[in-house]
Amino acid sequence: MVQTTQEKPAVTPELIVQDYQRAYRQLHKREAHVIHLTAEWYQVNGEMVHKLVLLREIERLRDFTQRQRKATADRGTIQKLIARLRGM
């Protein structure tokens, strides 16, 4: 068996829990309660969630947070332009 020098690190349950908690906190500004139960199952805020669903939810939370940040930045740019126009 040949090993490459650039192997991907394993996605551990601890990393999944940390990623979900971080993504949830960034979006909702509060903590999520996540427990790894078995190889494929987690408990998230009192609900049983499969690993694949949790991974998709992490991605969704990150995407939504990015869209919010972009919208906020866009509003800031528009407000600056309006202020400049008013100053003319």
Residue pairs with C-beta under 8 A, 6 or more apart in sequence:
13 36
13 42
14 36
16 36
16 42
16 51
16 54
16 55
16 58
17 34
17 35
17 36
17 42
19 58
20 32
20 34
20 44
20 54
20 57
20 58
20 61
21 31
21 32
21 34
23 58
23 61
23 62
23 65
24 30
24 31
24 32
24 61
25 31
25 32
26 61
26 65
27 61
27 64
27 65
27 68
32 44
32 45
33 43
33 44
33 45
33 46
34 42
34 43
34 44
34 45
35 42
35 43
36 42
37 43
37 48
39 51
40 50
40 51
41 48
41 49
41 50
41 51
42 48
42 49
42 50
42 51
42 54
43 49
44 54
44 57
49 57
